[in-house]
């Protein structure tokens, strides 16, 4: 089994390098190993492929985040919202616009456009509830994407016919012309306007796909969502994006998760927080409370004299760790609820209680007013 090199190492960068550093390093090394400058050099060709793969990942914020967290393993996977297409991550068009190669004593951007091309990636936002994010779930999504036309098998030509080699560019997809200047002779390259860079022209287009070689279809895809995911988690599905061109591989589908808020719980990493209202009597005397948790109701005894805002920790009742070991904790915050509507009998009893109680047991109150007396002399 071949072990892939670290992508930062491939580009000669330190881990965590920013976007500008990544782009600069790739441009410099791509110019050195570009196939048009190293024709027939297999070693340079392999290095260029390795560079391009590293740049594709590190120049995309979602892929880079997964790679920084999980390494190469974070880029694999099988795995309600919508999807949007991407023309491919990484901004290679911008990079190659800055790379010039030598041809016949001049410069040319020399990028081959007639070879295999990877299909566009797709992004699909999927909404799940709090419990599904905590414990994992299997979902079925319906995506709409282009697929190879079954009538013409993706050629774009009518059955029995074939695309013809473009006579203007001889199938290269590019037209080169020489320009003489006071600085010397330069070879410029432009996309062929006759075939639009395809290298072939379709004289008899397929009636089903109208010559595109692709048709729009819907497909149901099963997704296995692991326990412990959160909003923003991304699940990559390799090869489930748009089809490639000229024999190139299909793009990828990226499932971006959005976790809906819970009515009771709040999440903090792998921990969850829950506020429980308790009565004055429960706070003063202590009580056995029934606490809600992700695993159902549990009993928890609070001590007498519990103050409003006191937080109790229940270990191992939080969110499972995404990497498969352990769970976070459940934090229960007790909020003492003061009654707003009292009848006369209840008021009389509280007045008598207050007279009997006096300042006894009110340590915080006594401490506060002692400080006021010391500061203000009152």
Secondary structure in CASP SS format (residue, H / E / C, confidence):
PFRMAT SS
TARGET T0000
AUTHOR 0000-0000-0000
METHOD secondary structure of the structure
MODEL  1
X C 1.00
X C 1.00
X C 1.00
X C 1.00
X C 1.00
X C 1.00
X H 1.00
X H 1.00
X H 1.00
X H 1.00
X C 1.00
X C 1.00
X C 1.00
X C 1.00
X C 1.00
X C 1.00
X C 1.00
X C 1.00
X H 1.00
X H 1.00
X H 1.00
X H 1.00
X H 1.00
X H 1.00
X H 1.00
X H 1.00
X H 1.00
X H 1.00
X H 1.00
X H 1.00
X H 1.00
X H 1.00
X H 1.00
X C 1.00
X H 1.00
X H 1.00
X H 1.00
X C 1.00
X C 1.00
X C 1.00
X C 1.00
X H 1.00
X H 1.00
X H 1.00
X H 1.00
X H 1.00
X H 1.00
X H 1.00
X H 1.00
X H 1.00
X H 1.00
X H 1.00
X H 1.00
X H 1.00
X H 1.00
X H 1.00
X H 1.00
X H 1.00
X C 1.00
X C 1.00
X H 1.00
X H 1.00
X H 1.00
X H 1.00
X H 1.00
X H 1.00
X H 1.00
X H 1.00
X H 1.00
X H 1.00
X H 1.00
X H 1.00
X H 1.00
X H 1.00
X H 1.00
X C 1.00
X C 1.00
X C 1.00
X C 1.00
X C 1.00
X C 1.00
X C 1.00
X E 1.00
X E 1.00
X E 1.00
X E 1.00
X C 1.00
X C 1.00
X C 1.00
X C 1.00
X C 1.00
X H 1.00
X H 1.00
X H 1.00
X H 1.00
X H 1.00
X C 1.00
X C 1.00
X C 1.00
X C 1.00
X E 1.00
X E 1.00
X E 1.00
X C 1.00
X C 1.00
X E 1.00
X E 1.00
X E 1.00
X C 1.00
X C 1.00
X C 1.00
X C 1.00
X C 1.00
X C 1.00
X C 1.00
X C 1.00
X E 1.00
X C 1.00
X C 1.00
X C 1.00
X E 1.00
X E 1.00
X E 1.00
X E 1.00
X E 1.00
X E 1.00
X E 1.00
X E 1.00
X C 1.00
X H 1.00
X H 1.00
X H 1.00
X H 1.00
X H 1.00
X H 1.00
X C 1.00
X E 1.00
X E 1.00
X E 1.00
X E 1.00
X E 1.00
X E 1.00
X E 1.00
X E 1.00
X E 1.00
X E 1.00
X E 1.00
X E 1.00
X C 1.00
X C 1.00
X C 1.00
X C 1.00
X C 1.00
X C 1.00
X C 1.00
X C 1.00
X E 1.00
X C 1.00
X C 1.00
X C 1.00
X C 1.00
X C 1.00
X C 1.00
X E 1.00
X E 1.00
X C 1.00
X C 1.00
X C 1.00
X C 1.00
X C 1.00
X C 1.00
X C 1.00
X C 1.00
X E 1.00
X E 1.00
X E 1.00
X E 1.00
X E 1.00
X E 1.00
X E 1.00
X E 1.00
X C 1.00
X C 1.00
X E 1.00
X E 1.00
X E 1.00
X E 1.00
X E 1.00
X E 1.00
X E 1.00
X E 1.00
X C 1.00
X C 1.00
X C 1.00
X C 1.00
X C 1.00
X C 1.00
X C 1.00
X C 1.00
X E 1.00
X E 1.00
X C 1.00
X C 1.00
X C 1.00
X E 1.00
X C 1.00
X C 1.00
X C 1.00
X C 1.00
X C 1.00
X C 1.00
X C 1.00
X C 1.00
X E 1.00
X E 1.00
X E 1.00
X E 1.00
X E 1.00
X E 1.00
X E 1.00
X E 1.00
X E 1.00
X E 1.00
X E 1.00
X E 1.00
X C 1.00
X C 1.00
X C 1.00
X C 1.00
X C 1.00
X C 1.00
X C 1.00
X C 1.00
X E 1.00
X E 1.00
X E 1.00
X E 1.00
X C 1.00
X C 1.00
X C 1.00
X C 1.00
X C 1.00
X C 1.00
X C 1.00
X E 1.00
X C 1.00
X C 1.00
X C 1.00
X C 1.00
X C 1.00
X C 1.00
X C 1.00
X E 1.00
X E 1.00
X E 1.00
X E 1.00
X E 1.00
X E 1.00
X E 1.00
X C 1.00
X C 1.00
X C 1.00
X C 1.00
X C 1.00
X C 1.00
X E 1.00
X E 1.00
X E 1.00
X C 1.00
X C 1.00
X E 1.00
X E 1.00
X E 1.00
X E 1.00
X E 1.00
X E 1.00
X E 1.00
X E 1.00
X E 1.00
X H 1.00
X H 1.00
X H 1.00
X H 1.00
X H 1.00
X H 1.00
X C 1.00
X E 1.00
X E 1.00
X E 1.00
X E 1.00
X E 1.00
X C 1.00
X C 1.00
X C 1.00
X C 1.00
X C 1.00
X C 1.00
X E 1.00
X E 1.00
X E 1.00
X E 1.00
X E 1.00
X C 1.00
X C 1.00
X C 1.00
X C 1.00
X C 1.00
X C 1.00
X C 1.00
X C 1.00
X E 1.00
X E 1.00
X E 1.00
X E 1.00
X C 1.00
X C 1.00
X C 1.00
X C 1.00
X C 1.00
X E 1.00
X C 1.00
X C 1.00
X C 1.00
X C 1.00
X C 1.00
X C 1.00
X E 1.00
X C 1.00
X C 1.00
X E 1.00
X E 1.00
X E 1.00
X E 1.00
X E 1.00
X E 1.00
X E 1.00
X E 1.00
X C 1.00
X C 1.00
X C 1.00
X C 1.00
X C 1.00
X C 1.00
X H 1.00
X H 1.00
X H 1.00
X H 1.00
X H 1.00
X H 1.00
X H 1.00
X H 1.00
X H 1.00
X H 1.00
X H 1.00
X H 1.00
X H 1.00
X H 1.00
X C 1.00
X C 1.00
X C 1.00
X C 1.00
X C 1.00
X H 1.00
X H 1.00
X H 1.00
X H 1.00
X H 1.00
X H 1.00
X H 1.00
X H 1.00
X H 1.00
X H 1.00
X H 1.00
X H 1.00
X H 1.00
X H 1.00
X C 1.00
X C 1.00
END
